C-alpha cells in the first residue's frame, strides 16, 4: 500500500508538471517579455523538480535494479536528470525570477 501511495504522488506530480508546461506554452506568446520570461522560468522550475522527484522515486521503487542497464528505468532516470539540468537548473531560474521581479519593482 505504501508503494501505491508513492506511485500516486508521482502521477500527481507528473500531472502538475504537465499543467505547468501547458501554462508555459500559453505564456510563450505573452507580449510582455518580463511576464513571458517569468512564466517560462516557473515552468522550468516545476518540470525540473518533478523530473528529479519522479526519477528518484522510480529508482527507489525498483531498488538497486533501478540504476542498471537491464531495466529501462535506468535510462529514463538519466534522461530525467539531463532534462532537469538542461537550460539552467531550478536555482538558476529562481535567481532569474528574482532579477525579473527586482527590475519590475525598480521600474514601478
Helices and strands as residue ranges (DSSP letters): H 2-27, H 33-62, G 63-67, H 72-85, H 90-107
